[in-house]
């Protein structure tokens, strides 16, 4: 992996530099500094010259953002911004993780702030707490998917605290500044039609490679039952339908066995034994090709007084799982009018209406993918299960309790098609972001802007369990239920009000100052109800709380929070060469106790444009920059430590005391201190551009809960303590190796290395458990990066060899640090080739290092699913033969005396040699999370303007697109290292994850 990863980057970089130096440029290519650096949108939607900024800022245009079709534009930023780690977990319509410059808070939010046209918007996910912690549930996506990528003009990523200080604590983790399309004054009405059709298929490298030699059972050759099935007085061979494993008898086509389908009325095999062979159709045939249609139109224009822009997009897609579909309608528009030379008004609207059916379950539990990856008999034909379900519409499954006795109910697992068509989830979401702003020039140097915005979301999530299902924990009571209905209703209303004043003072011809001051008020109100049936449904297929057999009180949420901030900024410009800037902000947040809810922070930055003093033909632009900032981070809105209503008993109210103790007088915001330095340069007439940053961020007074003594009546206590540190380097490099009148080759390279460290926790504590994953846990460990896996590990000798005991099994070390979720570095290389009207582009996305824990591999090895649990041993005999018949395996390692291990262990039954039940340490299932991916590719052709000269069409472009086309290299077997359960702090855990979907698209774009 190391050689390949380095090779990909070095080959592209070195060859590009050689060609760039050899290539001759034409006279007249010189650009002005402002044209080179350009104008970017920064905090509060304010446009600034990029050369004046004392902090890192990286901008992407619409082409890069909307390069391939997606239902969440954030996914298209992966590998394109230095220091931005995007993780798309592969769930249908699922959430994506967005982290800039490392994890800073231990248990609070680490996601980047999303800002739409200057206004921070709600951008969290709607997932249950269990799903967010890596347990079971559903991934309902995050709010970034509500933004139409077809309406995005550009994105500017502000990474450091100094860049985002004006947004306050909400942007302590950086900000993604989105600028939507606007009309242009004096521009005639234009119409753009954009249509894309996409087909997807699973990447088989990210799905199990099953063994083909053994069928159902746990006990090897002793897995079959001998019982008189047909009543002829002679014992027959019966498959162990109650065993959810493939550690049974070896296949023998001459052996006739009564299997699950022998007991299903109406089945062609009813009452018949069938040959003991591997299934013709394994679970990989469960998946279908995905299909999506994205159709969009855009109206844009303006006259001398008005500008307008309107975009409508419909996104309809079906997923790779049966009975999965998503339909989303997005309407985005803005209108501005210039009432006078001094007064301008603008209004804007984003409307999103989305319906999703059949999301995939996540985590361990009632999850089809957990069955496919961990608990499955490979003699079962998945398409036969499909035919059985559609023929009977009943839950006839392979996993029958006692079929000979007539009990055909599920022992552990439903028919997968029953789960997809009867026990499906659905969710609806409506979101409106709307507002208006007024801008008035009191003088030609003094402007005042007022803005009001409403961000409203209403969502409903429904879970169903049909009568006849296997009993699983379900509903608010978390009792084992064989049927039920579970519904969540949530409403979020955020109102944001801004008042901003800007004053420009030209002190002299060579010196000017920009003063900015303003205030912001945010009022957020969240209301939600979680309700479920208890005891099961009375009437089949009627999903209503009124159809419950018993009553359990709902959980109602009513949270209102407010935050008020005032801020000021002064920016000094000395002869367009030296820039100095300082900001100051004070926030008051109701999320904190009244005695500590007011906090102040600041930033200072400078940049020096040395190219104004160094006049050389090879140097077009150059600057160095330095900044420092402090920023706070408070809690989410909500009353910590509140009592919970549990209804009434005999007319008396029942409440639960919160499990978390809070000392409100001691609580205060987290504090982040950050510095950054960098250099930016453009050389050889912009054939080579460089943006290099180094930074260090320390976050102290961390907010997290620590375990309490049970005698205190509390389980946890919320405290301020500890410190994390992130320091690193980022490089954004642009190269134009070849350039002529008809041809150009562009390379954009992004690379970032962040070193994360938990420096301290509260006094006397060196570890805090963040999540438990059945066999391992995720932790914040002092002296280690955030997100360490702890569990059982190998014992090594002085030479690094694994040590075994006298019986040939590995010695085990307890509570060992096994790895961590932080990458060593991340990067991406985007190549674009343009020849006349034809262009080709592709992105190589790379992650080096970090760890992922696979419960799938642990349990799948135990149950004999994977190819490594079968095959031949060193003697040339089947591994699963008994030791007496030459089977078994010798584990790689040495004995305690240092001699090579030569003790063969028994692998003839489940838990004998594979999985943690066989004594294999959990460390064996912690894998390197590195990957090299061909993330996207694009071929486009635009018709020559001569062909369209006498038509009403101004432009026509055809494109072939590809996404997730090739995982060039990875170390995790049978899965994508990015796959997971949810966005959030808990990452690196895999249980029942989805395979990656390769997507092929065709796009047509028409301009009128």
MIKOLKE-360015 format. One record per residue (C-alpha): z, y, x; residue in three letters. Coordinates in steps of 0.5 Angstrom, whole numbers, plus 500, padded with zeros to 3 digits. Last residue first. Layout:
BEGIN
ZYXALA/...
END
This chain:
BEGIN
451557439UNK/454552444UNK/454545443UNK/458540447UNK/457532446UNK/462527449UNK/462520450UNK/468516452UNK/471510456UNK/478509456UNK/482504460UNK/489502456UNK/495500460UNK/499494458UNK/505496454UNK/512495456UNK/517489454UNK/522491458UNK/521496464UNK/526501467UNK/524506472UNK/526512468UNK/532515464UNK/532522465UNK/527524459UNK/521521457UNK/521514453UNK/520507454UNK/516505460UNK/510504463UNK/508508470UNK/509502474UNK/503499470UNK/505491469UNK/503484471UNK/506485478UNK/509491481UNK/506493488UNK/500497486UNK/493499489UNK/486501486UNK/489501479UNK/482503476UNK/479506470UNK/485510467UNK/481515464UNK/473515464UNK/468520461UNK/461520460UNK/458527458UNK/453531455UNK/452539455UNK/448543450UNK/448551451UNK/445557447UNK/443553441UNK/439558436UNK/432555439UNK/427559443UNK/430559450UNK/433552449UNK/429548454UNK/429554459UNK/437554459UNK/437547462UNK/440542459UNK/447541461UNK/449534464UNK/456531465UNK/459525469UNK/467525469UNK/472520472UNK/479520471UNK/486517474UNK/483512479UNK/489510481UNK/494509487UNK/500506486UNK/508506488UNK/513503484UNK/516499489UNK/519493485UNK/526491483UNK/526484481UNK/529481487UNK/534486487UNK/537482481UNK/539477485UNK/537470484UNK/542465482UNK/538461477UNK/540465471UNK/537471475UNK/530469474UNK/527463478UNK/530456481UNK/533452476UNK/534457470UNK/529453466UNK/528446468UNK/524442474UNK/525447479UNK/531443483UNK/532446490UNK/529444497UNK/534445503UNK/530447509UNK/532454510UNK/531457517UNK/537456522UNK/541463522UNK/548459522UNK/549462515UNK/542459513UNK/536462513UNK/531465508UNK/525464504UNK/527459498UNK/525452499UNK/522450492UNK/522443488UNK/518437486UNK/517431490UNK/519426485UNK/526425486UNK/527433486UNK/524433479UNK/517436478UNK/517443477UNK/514445483UNK/508441483UNK/507437489UNK/503439495UNK/509438500UNK/510446501UNK/510447493UNK/505447488UNK/503451482UNK/508453477UNK/514459476UNK/509464480UNK/504463475UNK/508467470UNK/511464463UNK/517460466UNK/522462462UNK/527464468UNK/521468471UNK/519471464UNK/526473464UNK/526477471UNK/519479471UNK/520482464UNK/527485466UNK/523489471UNK/526495475UNK/522500478UNK/523503485UNK/521510488UNK/515510493UNK/508513494UNK/505516488UNK/497517488UNK/492520483UNK/485519485UNK/481524480UNK/473524479UNK/468529478UNK/460529477UNK/456534475UNK/449535473UNK/445542472UNK/443544479UNK/447539483UNK/455539482UNK/460534486UNK/467535484UNK/472531488UNK/480531485UNK/485528490UNK/492527488UNK/499527491UNK/506524490UNK/511523495UNK/517519497UNK/518517489UNK/525518486UNK/527512481UNK/532509486UNK/533502490UNK/538496490UNK/544500491UNK/549494491UNK/555492486UNK/555485488UNK/552481494UNK/549474493UNK/548469497UNK/541465496UNK/541458494UNK/539453498UNK/545448497UNK/549450503UNK/548458502UNK/542462503UNK/541468507UNK/535473507UNK/533475513UNK/533482516UNK/535480523UNK/542482523UNK/543477517UNK/541479510UNK/545478503UNK/541479497UNK/543484492UNK/547484485UNK/547490481UNK/546498482UNK/539502481UNK/540509483UNK/537515479UNK/539521483UNK/538520490UNK/544517494UNK/550520498UNK/554520491UNK/551515486UNK/548518480UNK/546511476UNK/542506473UNK/544499471UNK/542492472UNK/542486468UNK/542488461UNK/539495463UNK/545500463UNK/544507463UNK/547513467UNK/553510471UNK/557515475UNK/558514482UNK/562517488UNK/568519484UNK/575522487UNK/574529485UNK/568530480UNK/561528483UNK/558530489UNK/552531494UNK/547527489UNK/540528493UNK/533529492UNK/528529497UNK/521532494UNK/514531498UNK/508534495UNK/501533495UNK/495536492UNK/488536494UNK/482540491UNK/475538494UNK/469541492UNK/462539493UNK/456544491UNK/449543491UNK/443547488UNK/443554492UNK/447550497UNK/454548499UNK/457542502UNK/465541505UNK/468546500UNK/475545501UNK/481547497UNK/488545499UNK/495545495UNK/501543499UNK/508542497UNK/514541501UNK/521539499UNK/528540498UNK/532538492UNK/540538492UNK/545536486UNK/552538486UNK/559536482UNK/563538477UNK/563541470UNK/566536465UNK/565533458UNK/571527458UNK/569520455UNK/572514451UNK/577518448UNK/584515445UNK/587517451UNK/590510452UNK/583508453UNK/583512460UNK/577516460UNK/570515463UNK/566521465UNK/561526461UNK/556531465UNK/555538466UNK/554540473UNK/558545476UNK/553546482UNK/545545482UNK/542546489UNK/535548490UNK/531548497UNK/524550498UNK/517549502UNK/511552500UNK/504551502UNK/497554499UNK/491553502UNK/484555501UNK/478553505UNK/470554504UNK/473561501UNK/469565506UNK/471561512UNK/478562510UNK/483563504UNK/490563505UNK/497562502UNK/504561506UNK/510559503UNK/518560502UNK/523558497UNK/530559495UNK/534556490UNK/541557487UNK/542553480UNK/549554476UNK/551549471UNK/554553465UNK/561553463UNK/567549460UNK/574550462UNK/577553455UNK/573548451UNK/576542454UNK/572537451UNK/574530450UNK/568525448UNK/569519443UNK/569524437UNK/574522432UNK/571519426UNK/572521419UNK/574518413UNK/575522407UNK/580519401UNK/577517394UNK/579510395UNK/575510401UNK/570516403UNK/564518407UNK/564517415UNK/564524417UNK/564525424UNK/569530428UNK/566535433UNK/567534441UNK/561538443UNK/559543437UNK/551543438UNK/546547441UNK/544544448UNK/548545454UNK/547551459UNK/543552465UNK/544558469UNK/539561474UNK/540564482UNK/534566485UNK/531567492UNK/524568494UNK/519569500UNK/512569501UNK/506569506UNK/499572505UNK/492571507UNK/485572505UNK/478572507UNK/480570514UNK/474567518UNK/470574519UNK/477577522UNK/481583520UNK/488582521UNK/492588517UNK/490587510UNK/490579512UNK/497579513UNK/499580505UNK/506580505UNK/510577499UNK/517578497UNK/522576492UNK/529577489UNK/532573483UNK/538574479UNK/543571474UNK/548573469UNK/553569464UNK/556570458UNK/558563454UNK/565562458UNK/570565453UNK/566564447UNK/565556449UNK/558554450UNK/552553446UNK/553560443UNK/549563449UNK/550569452UNK/545571457UNK/544576462UNK/538577467UNK/536581473UNK/530581477UNK/527583484UNK/521584487UNK/518586493UNK/510587495UNK/507588502UNK/500589503UNK/497593497UNK/499599500UNK/506598499UNK/507595492UNK/514595489UNK/516590483UNK/522592479UNK/525587473UNK/530587468UNK/533583463UNK/537582457UNK/538575453UNK/541573447UNK/542566445UNK/543563438UNK/545556435UNK/545552429UNK/546545428UNK/546541421UNK/546534422UNK/547529417UNK/549521418UNK/548517412UNK/554514408UNK/553506408UNK/552503401UNK/550496399UNK/544492396UNK/539498398UNK/533499393UNK/536506392UNK/534508400UNK/527506398UNK/522502401UNK/520497396UNK/516491399UNK/521486396UNK/526488391UNK/533488393UNK/533490400UNK/538488405UNK/545489406UNK/545496408UNK/539501407UNK/538507411UNK/539514412UNK/539519418UNK/539526415UNK/537532420UNK/538540420UNK/536544426UNK/537551426UNK/535556432UNK/536563433UNK/533566440UNK/534573441UNK/530577447UNK/531583451UNK/527588455UNK/526591462UNK/520592466UNK/519597472UNK/512597476UNK/513601482UNK/507604486UNK/506606494UNK/499607497UNK/497613494UNK/504616492UNK/509614488UNK/505611482UNK/510609477UNK/508604472UNK/513603466UNK/513596462UNK/518595456UNK/519589453UNK/522587446UNK/522580444UNK/524576438UNK/524568437UNK/526564431UNK/526557432UNK/526552426UNK/527545426UNK/527540421UNK/529532421UNK/528527416UNK/530520419UNK/529513415UNK/531506415UNK/529501410UNK/531494410UNK/530486411UNK/533480414UNK/539485417UNK/544483423UNK/549489422UNK/547496426UNK/551499420UNK/546505421UNK/540501420UNK/538494423UNK/541489428UNK/536483427UNK/535478422UNK/528474422UNK/524477417UNK/523474410UNK/524481406UNK/520486410UNK/523490415UNK/521498415UNK/522504419UNK/520511417UNK/520517421UNK/520524418UNK/518531421UNK/518538419UNK/517543425UNK/518550425UNK/516555431UNK/517562428UNK/515568433UNK/516576433UNK/514580438UNK/515587440UNK/511591446UNK/513598449UNK/508601454UNK/509607459UNK/504609464UNK/498612460UNK/504614455UNK/507611449UNK/502606450UNK/504601444UNK/503594443UNK/505590437UNK/506582437UNK/505577431UNK/508570430UNK/506563428UNK/508556431UNK/507551425UNK/509544425UNK/508538420UNK/510531422UNK/509524419UNK/512518422UNK/510510420UNK/514504423UNK/511497421UNK/515491419UNK/510488414UNK/503489418UNK/505489425UNK/511485425UNK/508480420UNK/502479425UNK/507478431UNK/510472427UNK/517473427UNK/521471433UNK/529468434UNK/530462430UNK/524464425UNK/525461418UNK/521454417UNK/527450415UNK/524444412UNK/528439415UNK/523437420UNK/521444421UNK/528446424UNK/529453426UNK/522455427UNK/519459432UNK/511459432UNK/512463426UNK/510463418UNK/512470416UNK/508470409UNK/502473407UNK/499466407UNK/492467409UNK/493473413UNK/499470416UNK/496464418UNK/489467421UNK/493471426UNK/498466428UNK/492462430UNK/489468433UNK/496467438UNK/495460440UNK/501457441UNK/502452447UNK/504458452UNK/511458449UNK/513466449UNK/520469451UNK/519474457UNK/513478457UNK/509476450UNK/516476447UNK/518483450UNK/511486447UNK/513484440UNK/519488440UNK/525486436UNK/530487442UNK/529490449UNK/525496450UNK/520499446UNK/517498439UNK/509500438UNK/507505434UNK/504502427UNK/502508423UNK/502516425UNK/501522421UNK/500529424UNK/499536421UNK/499541426UNK/498549425UNK/498554431UNK/498561429UNK/497568432UNK/497575430UNK/496581435UNK/497589434UNK/494594439UNK/496602439UNK/495607444UNK/487607444UNK/488607437UNK/488601432UNK/486596436UNK/486589432UNK/488582435UNK/487576431UNK/489569433UNK/487562431UNK/489555432UNK/488549427UNK/490542429UNK/489536424UNK/492529427UNK/491522425UNK/494516429UNK/493509427UNK/496502429UNK/495496425UNK/493491430UNK/495494437UNK/490497442UNK/491504438UNK/487507433UNK/485514433UNK/483520429UNK/483527432UNK/481533428UNK/480540431UNK/480547429UNK/479553433UNK/479560431UNK/479566436UNK/478573434UNK/478580437UNK/477587433UNK/476594435UNK/470594439UNK/467588436UNK/470581437UNK/468574438UNK/470566438UNK/469561433UNK/471554436UNK/469547433UNK/473540434UNK/471533433UNK/476528437UNK/474520435UNK/478515437UNK/477507438UNK/482502441UNK/479495443UNK/484490440UNK/490486443UNK/493480441UNK/488476445UNK/492478451UNK/497473447UNK/494467449UNK/488464446UNK/485457447UNK/493455447UNK/495450453UNK/494443451UNK/499438448UNK/493435443UNK/495435435UNK/500432431UNK/498432423UNK/502434417UNK/498441416UNK/493442422UNK/488445418UNK/494450415UNK/495450408UNK/502449408UNK/505450415UNK/509444418UNK/504442423UNK/502449425UNK/509449429UNK/507443433UNK/507435432UNK/505433439UNK/499428440UNK/499426448UNK/492425451UNK/491432452UNK/497432457UNK/500439458UNK/506439463UNK/513439459UNK/517445457UNK/519451461UNK/514455457UNK/520459453UNK/522461446UNK/525454444UNK/526453437UNK/519450436UNK/521444441UNK/515440440UNK/516434436UNK/513427439UNK/514422433UNK/519416432UNK/516410428UNK/519409421UNK/512411418UNK/516418415UNK/511423418UNK/516426422UNK/520421425UNK/524424431UNK/523424438UNK/524431441UNK/520434447UNK/524438452UNK/526433457UNK/519434461UNK/522441463UNK/528443459UNK/527450457UNK/521448452UNK/514450450UNK/508449454UNK/506447462UNK/500448466UNK/496454464UNK/501459468UNK/500466465UNK/498473469UNK/502478465UNK/499484463UNK/498490467UNK/492487471UNK/489486465UNK/487493463UNK/487493456UNK/481496452UNK/479503450UNK/473506446UNK/472513446UNK/468518441UNK/468526443UNK/465532439UNK/465539441UNK/462544437UNK/462551440UNK/460558435UNK/459565438UNK/460571434UNK/458577439UNK/462580444UNK/464587444UNK/471586445UNK/473578447UNK/476573443UNK/482569445UNK/483562448UNK/490560449UNK/494561455UNK/499556457UNK/505557462UNK/508551464UNK/515553466UNK/520551472UNK/527547471UNK/531553470UNK/526555465UNK/531555459UNK/536558463UNK/533565463UNK/526566462UNK/526572466UNK/528567472UNK/522563471UNK/518564478UNK/525565482UNK/527559479UNK/521555482UNK/515551479UNK/511556475UNK/505552473UNK/499556470UNK/495553464UNK/488556462UNK/484557456UNK/487552452UNK/484551445UNK/481544446UNK/487542449UNK/491543442UNK/498543442UNK/502539438UNK/502533443UNK/507538447UNK/512536442UNK/514530445UNK/512523442UNK/515518437UNK/517513442UNK/521507438UNK/527503438UNK/530499443UNK/534501450UNK/532505455UNK/536511454UNK/531515451UNK/530509446UNK/537508444UNK/538516443UNK/532516438UNK/526519440UNK/524526437UNK/522529444UNK/523536447UNK/518541447UNK/521547442UNK/517553444UNK/518559449UNK/513565448UNK/508568452UNK/502565450UNK/505558449UNK/511557454UNK/513550455UNK/519549459UNK/519543464UNK/524537463UNK/530536467UNK/535537461UNK/542535461UNK/545528464UNK/545529472UNK/541536472UNK/537537478UNK/531532478UNK/525534482UNK/521539484UNK/518540477UNK/519534472UNK/514533466UNK/515526462UNK/510524457UNK/512522450UNK/508517446UNK/502517441UNK/502509443UNK/506508449UNK/503508455UNK/509511459UNK/505517461UNK/509520467UNK/507527470UNK/511529476UNK/509536478UNK/510538486UNK/503540487UNK/499540481UNK/493536479UNK/495529480UNK/497528473UNK/495535469UNK/491531464UNK/497527461UNK/500534459UNK/494535454UNK/497530449UNK/493527444UNK/488526450UNK/480526451UNK/478527458UNK/477534462UNK/481538457UNK/486541462UNK/481541468UNK/475544464UNK/480549461UNK/482552468UNK/488550472UNK/493555475UNK/498554481UNK/504559482UNK/509559488UNK/513565489UNK/513572492UNK/508574487UNK/503580489UNK/497576491UNK/497573484UNK/496580481UNK/500579475UNK/499578467UNK/505578463UNK/506573458UNK/513573458UNK/513570465UNK/507569469UNK/499569467UNK/495570473UNK/490575476UNK/485573482UNK/487571489UNK/480572491UNK/477577486UNK/483581488UNK/482580496UNK/475583495UNK/470577496UNK/465576502UNK/459571501UNK/454576503UNK/451573509UNK/450565507UNK/455560510UNK/454554515UNK/457547514UNK/459544521UNK/466547519UNK/466544512UNK/463538514UNK/469536519UNK/474539514UNK/472534509UNK/471528513UNK/478529515UNK/481530508UNK/477525504UNK/479519509UNK/486522511UNK/488522503UNK/485515502UNK/487512508UNK/494514507UNK/495510501UNK/491504503UNK/496504509UNK/502505506UNK/500500500UNK/
END
